[in-house]
């Protein structure tokens, strides 16, 4: 029951958010969204999908650096196929892809142990999280004035009230540090998670091919950004947006991917609201978000199904050689 709720609740949450968001549009606005999707320049979408597929392959090659650190030499074909399968599994059950990837590799590469393969995937996720945070910091740096303009009207003008809010914030930080030693299950989980991040970072920094690993991680995230950017050229209202708008809306979409299964329902809303800050009509932003999410999800499903079919076939053929 608990496992079923973990699958169903995020999907219901995403579906509710998207339904509620779209219900605020008039019939004319919904028609405008559909027309924007219908008449988009799909050559940019094809380019985005190609970059997305290439990023999956690079991710497989990057994984190999971590496995080599443990003395494993898996076949590149199995790395690519298990990575493709993991993306498909993550759409169905959050974080099932990581377990499925390690399980599949251990099944077809007999020398690879599941627990060690899973540990390398955790280290991968740590690297991805670090780069997501890095992108967020870059966006904050580039958009500091813009963000301040948005927040400034919400800051209290009364100096006494402002001082009180600062005092409460400082007090909260001290209380948090004090509670860090608490036996509360939530605090313990947070400590374990933070410790895992540091262990993951340490394993990356001490691995033999760390610079190649870091370079490939950078390439993967640049490709994520570019595959998002190029689809903006498919719409007349978004093709001239600057890097600041692209970066902020990209981060909004990345956060949405974490909140629900593959961004289901939430992705178009987060991206549309981010683009709205830069003067993009809500109809166009929603059309872009729906097109971007739908096409990339279809790629994941198609690629994942192909990988699932090819895994036993590929290993049957290689075992007879």
C-alpha positions in Angstrom: 0.0 0.0 0.0 2.8 2.4 0.9 4.7 1.7 -2.3 1.5 2.2 -4.3 0.9 5.6 -2.7 4.5 6.6 -3.5 3.6 6.0 -7.2 0.1 7.3 -7.3 0.3 10.4 -5.1 3.0 12.2 -7.2 1.0 11.4 -10.4 -2.3 12.7 -8.8 -0.5 15.8 -7.6 0.9 16.5 -11.0 -2.4 15.9 -12.7 -4.2 18.1 -10.3 -1.7 21.0 -10.7 -2.0 20.8 -14.5 -5.8 20.5 -14.5 -6.1 23.5 -12.1 -3.7 25.6 -14.1 -5.4 24.9 -17.4 -8.9 25.4 -15.9 -8.1 29.1 -15.5 -7.7 29.5 -19.2 -10.6 30.4 -21.4 -11.6 28.3 -24.4 -10.0 30.8 -26.7 -6.7 30.7 -24.7 -6.7 26.9 -24.8 -7.2 27.1 -28.6 -4.2 29.5 -28.7 -2.1 27.0 -26.7 -3.1 24.2 -29.1 -2.3 26.4 -32.2 1.1 27.3 -30.8 1.9 23.6 -30.4 0.4 22.7 -33.8 2.3 25.4 -35.8 5.6 25.2 -33.9 8.8 24.8 -35.9 9.5 21.2 -35.3 13.0 21.1 -36.7 14.1 22.6 -33.4 12.2 19.9 -31.5 14.0 17.2 -33.5 17.4 18.8 -32.7 16.4 18.9 -29.0 15.5 15.2 -29.1 18.8 14.3 -30.8 20.7 16.2 -28.1 18.6 14.4 -25.4 19.5 11.0 -26.8 23.2 11.9 -27.1 23.2 13.1 -23.4 21.9 9.6 -22.4 24.8 8.0 -24.2 27.3 10.3 -22.7 25.8 9.5 -19.3 26.5 5.8 -19.9 30.2 6.6 -20.8 30.5 8.8 -17.8 29.2 6.0 -15.5 32.0 3.8 -16.9 34.7 6.0 -15.2 33.1 5.2 -11.8 32.9 1.5 -12.5 36.5 1.4 -13.7 37.5 2.9 -10.3 36.1 -0.3 -8.8 38.0 -2.5 -11.3 35.0 -3.3 -13.5 35.2 -3.4 -17.3 31.5 -3.7 -18.4 30.6 -3.6 -22.1 29.6 -0.2 -23.4 26.5 -1.6 -24.9 25.2 -2.8 -21.5 25.9 0.6 -20.0 23.9 2.4 -22.7 21.0 -0.1 -22.5 20.7 -0.1 -18.7 20.8 3.7 -18.6 18.0 3.9 -21.2 16.0 1.4 -19.2 16.5 3.4 -15.9 15.0 6.5 -17.4 11.9 4.5 -18.4 11.6 3.0 -14.9 11.9 6.4 -13.2 8.8 7.6 -15.1 6.8 4.8 -13.5 8.2 4.7 -10.0 10.4 7.5 -8.6 14.0 6.4 -8.1 13.2 2.9 -9.4 15.5 3.6 -12.3 18.6 3.7 -10.1 17.9 0.3 -8.6 16.9 -1.1 -12.0 20.1 0.1 -13.6 22.3 -1.5 -11.0 20.2 -4.7 -11.0 20.3 -5.0 -14.8 24.0 -4.4 -15.0 24.7 -6.9 -12.3 22.6 -9.4 -14.1 24.3 -9.2 -17.4 27.8 -8.3 -16.2 28.5 -11.1 -13.8 31.6 -9.5 -12.3 29.6 -6.4 -11.2 28.1 -6.5 -7.8 24.7 -4.7 -7.3 25.7 -2.8 -4.1 28.8 -1.4 -5.7 27.1 -0.5 -9.0 24.3 1.2 -7.0 27.0 3.2 -5.0 28.4 4.5 -8.3 25.0 5.7 -9.4 24.5 7.5 -6.0 27.8 9.3 -6.7 26.5 10.2 -10.2 23.4 11.7 -8.6 25.6 13.7 -6.2 27.5 15.2 -9.2 24.3 16.1 -11.0 22.9 17.7 -7.8 26.1 19.8 -7.5 25.8 21.0 -11.1 22.1 21.8 -10.6 23.0 23.9 -7.6 25.8 25.5 -9.6 23.3 26.5 -12.4 21.0 27.9 -9.7 23.8 30.0 -8.3 24.8 31.3 -11.8 21.2 32.3 -12.4 21.0 34.1 -9.1 24.2 35.9 -9.8 23.1 37.0 -13.3 19.6 37.9 -12.2 20.3 39.4 -8.8 18.9 42.9 -9.7 15.9 41.4 -11.3 15.1 39.1 -8.3 15.7 42.0 -5.9 13.1 44.1 -7.9 10.6 41.3 -7.4 11.3 40.8 -3.7 11.9 44.5 -2.8 8.1 45.4 -2.6 7.5 42.5 -0.3 10.2 43.6 2.2 8.9 45.5 5.3 9.7 49.2 5.2 9.6 49.5 9.0 13.2 49.1 10.3 12.0 47.5 13.6 10.0 44.9 11.7 12.9 44.2 9.4 15.3 43.8 12.4 12.8 41.4 14.0 12.7 39.3 10.8 16.5 39.2 10.7 16.6 38.2 14.4 14.1 35.4 13.8 16.1 34.1 10.8 19.4 34.1 12.9 17.6 32.4 15.8 16.2 29.8 13.4 19.7 29.0 12.1 21.0 28.5 15.6 18.1 26.3 16.5 18.7 24.2 13.4 22.4 23.8 14.3 21.4 22.8 17.8 18.8 20.3 16.6 21.3 18.7 14.2 22.3 16.3 17.0 18.6 15.4 17.6 17.4 11.8 17.6 14.4 12.8 15.5 14.0 10.4 12.5 13.7 13.3 10.1 16.9 15.0 11.3 18.7 11.6 11.3 17.6 11.1 7.6 18.8 14.6 6.8 22.2 13.9 8.4 22.6 10.7 6.5 21.6 12.4 3.2 24.1 15.2 3.9 26.8 12.7 4.8 26.1 10.8 1.6 26.6 14.0 -0.4 30.0 14.6 1.1 31.0 10.9 0.6 29.9 11.1 -3.0 31.9 14.3 -3.6 34.9 12.7 -2.0 34.7 9.6 -4.2 34.5 11.7 -7.3 37.5 13.9 -6.3 39.7 10.9 -5.5 38.9 8.8 -8.6 41.6 8.3 -11.2 39.7 10.0 -14.1 38.0 12.7 -12.0 38.6 15.5 -14.6 37.1 13.5 -17.4 34.2 12.6 -15.2 33.7 16.3 -14.2 34.1 17.4 -17.9 31.5 14.9 -19.1 29.1 16.0 -16.3 29.5 19.6 -17.4 28.9 18.5 -21.1 25.7 16.6 -20.0 24.3 19.7 -18.2 25.2 22.1 -21.0 23.4 19.7 -23.4 20.4 19.7 -21.1 20.4 23.5 -21.2 20.9 23.6 -25.0 18.2 21.0 -25.7 15.8 23.3 -23.7 17.1 26.4 -25.4 16.7 25.2 -29.0 13.0 24.4 -28.5 12.4 28.1 -27.6 13.3 28.8 -31.3 10.2 26.9 -32.3 8.0 29.7 -31.1 8.1 33.3 -32.4 7.4 34.7 -28.9 10.4 32.9 -27.3 13.1 32.7 -30.0 14.7 36.0 -29.0 14.9 35.4 -25.2 18.3 36.1 -23.5 20.4 33.7 -21.6 19.0 35.0 -18.3 15.4 34.0 -19.2 16.6 30.7 -20.6 18.6 29.8 -17.5 15.8 30.7 -15.0 13.1 28.8 -16.9 15.5 25.8 -17.4 16.1 25.7 -13.6 12.3 25.9 -13.0 11.8 22.9 -15.3 14.7 21.0 -13.6 13.1 21.6 -10.2 9.7 20.4 -11.5 11.4 17.2 -12.7 12.3 16.4 -9.1 8.9 17.3 -7.6 6.8 14.7 -9.5 7.5 11.6 -11.7 9.5 13.1 -14.5 7.9 16.4 -14.1 4.4 15.0 -14.8 1.9 17.8 -14.8 4.2 20.2 -12.9 6.8 20.9 -15.6 4.6 23.0 -18.0 3.3 25.1 -15.1 6.7 25.9 -13.6 8.2 26.7 -17.0 5.3 28.8 -18.1 5.4 30.8 -14.9 9.1 31.4 -15.2 8.8 32.6 -18.8 6.0 34.9 -17.7 8.5 36.9 -15.7 10.2 37.8 -19.0 7.1 38.9 -20.8 6.3 35.6 -22.6 2.5 35.2 -22.8 1.1 32.5 -20.5 -0.4 30.7 -23.5 2.9 30.5 -25.3 4.8 29.5 -22.1 2.3 26.7 -21.4 2.5 25.5 -25.1 6.3 25.5 -24.8 6.3 23.6 -21.5 3.8 21.0 -22.8 5.7 20.5 -26.0 9.1 20.2 -24.3 7.9 17.8 -21.6 5.7 15.7 -24.0 8.4 15.2 -26.6 11.2 14.4 -24.2 9.0 12.0 -22.3 8.1 10.2 -25.5 11.8 9.9 -26.2 12.4 8.4 -22.8 9.6 5.9 -23.3 10.6 4.9 -26.8 14.3 4.7 -26.0 13.6 2.8 -22.7 11.4 0.3 -24.5 14.0 -0.3 -27.1 16.7 -0.8 -24.5 14.4 -3.2 -22.5 13.9 -5.3 -25.6 17.6 -5.2 -26.7 19.2 -6.0 -23.4 18.5 -9.7 -23.4 19.1 -9.9 -27.2 22.4 -8.1 -27.0 23.6 -10.3 -24.1 22.4 -13.5 -25.8 24.4 -12.6 -28.9 27.6 -11.5 -27.1 27.5 -14.7 -24.9 27.6 -16.9 -28.1 30.6 -15.1 -29.5 
